Amino acid sequence: MLKQLALMTLLTVPLAPAAMAQDDVAAMPSCPHCGMDREKFATSRMVVEYDDASAVGTCSIRCAALDLAVSLDKTPKAVKVADMTSKKLVDADKAFWVVSAGKPGVMTRNAKWAFADKAEAEAWAKQNSGTVVSFDEAMRSSYLDMHEDN
């Protein structure tokens, strides 16, 4: 376990916010927790910026939740998520999240997708038997789902 934590610390990349906004996938091509290709999973990827000027790029909200859980000694400064439609990073707190068991998720059976536009989120939820929720609710669901998924 200590080796895993040490490896995760090494994989936390110092990255200026401007560079992250331009090309987070090039700077952090794979998820440090599961190894998944963040370009392949560009619609679910996330970036967590910490107060120590480091940033972690993950493939999904599940791996972002895992990173936040093991980084209790850091304070998250910003959390970004890809908009499902455009793949552009948006503020996770301002996104409209859809939790749905109607379509498989990334790293979880209970999918969680983010949208910058509320109408797009509502349409996706309707098509995929989902519910539009806040970031806090999506994150809470991620922590609960980790137990079920494992």
N, C-alpha and C positions, 0 to 999 in steps of 0.2 A: 504494500500500500504506500509506503514512504517513497519507493522508487516511482510509482505512478504520480504522486503529488509533485515530486521533484521534476519529472518529465513535463507535467502540465505547466509548471512554473516556467520552465525553459521555453515552452511553446507559446507563452504569452508575449506578444510582440509589441514593443514600443512603436507607436505609430501616430503621427500627427493627424488631427482630425481632418485637415484638408486633404491629406493623402488618402485617408480612409474613404472619404466621400468620392474621390476620383476612381479608385480601383481597389477596393477591399479584397476582392478575390485574388488579384495578382499578389498582394502583400501577404495574404493568408489563404493559400490555395486549398488546404484541407482542414477538416475539423480536428482539433487537438484531442477530442474525447473519443471519437469513433473512427476517424480517418477518412470519412466520406469526402468526396470531391465537392467543394463549395460552388464551383461553376456549374456542375451537373445539377445541383440542388439550389440553383440561384433564386428560385421562387420562395424558398423557405429559410434561406440563410439569415443569420443575425450577427451583429457586432456589439460587443459590450465594451465600453470605454470605462476604465477605472481611474480613480483619483491620483494614482501614481504614474499617470501618462502611458500606461500600457493598454492594449486592446486585444480582445480575443474574438476571432471569427469562428462561428459555429455553423453547422449545417441546418440547424433547426432550433425551435424553442426548447425542445427537450434537452439538447446539449447546452444551450444557454442557461437553462435552469440548473443543470449539473455544475456548470462553471461558477455560477453565482453561489451555489451551495458549498463548493470547496474553496471559495475565495472570501471567506468571512473576514479576513484581515484587510480587505480592500473595500472601498466604497464605490459603487457604480456611479459614474458621472453621467453617462448617457447609454441608452440601449436603443439600437437601431434594428429594424427588420425590413426584409424585402417586401415590397408591395407585390402581391400575387400577380397582378396584371402587367406592370411595367418592369418589375425586378429591381426598381430603384429603392435605395434605402430610405426609410422614413422613421420618424420617432415612434417607437413601439407603443408609448403611452397615447399617442394621437391616432394610431391605426385602429381600424375596426376589425376585430378578430372574429373568425368563424370557427367554432368548435363543431366538428361533424364526424360521426361514425360512418357516414355514407360514402366516403372516399378514403382510401388508406392514407395515412399521414407519413411524415418523414420521422423515422425512429420511434413511431408509436402507432397503435391501431386507431386511436382517437385523434383524428386530424385536427390541426390548428393552423389556420391560414390567416395572413394579415392583408388588409386592403387599405389603401389611402383614401378611397372613396366609399362612403357609406352605402350608396345605391348598389355599387358592385358587390359589396359584402352581403347585402340583403339578397341580391339575385343569386349569388353563389350559395348562400345558406338555404334558400328555397329549393334550388336544384339538387342539393346534396344533403338534404335532411339535417341541416345545421342550425346553429343558434349564434346570433351576433352577440359578442361579449366584449368586455373591456380587456386591456392587457393584464390587469391584476387577476381577472377571472381565468384568462387563458393560462397564465403562469401557475395559478393554483391548480388548475386541471392538469398541467404538465407534471407537477410534483406528485399528485395523486395517481396519475397514469403510470408513472415510473414503477410504482409498486406492482400494478396490474400487468404491465408489459414484461416485467422481469419474472 
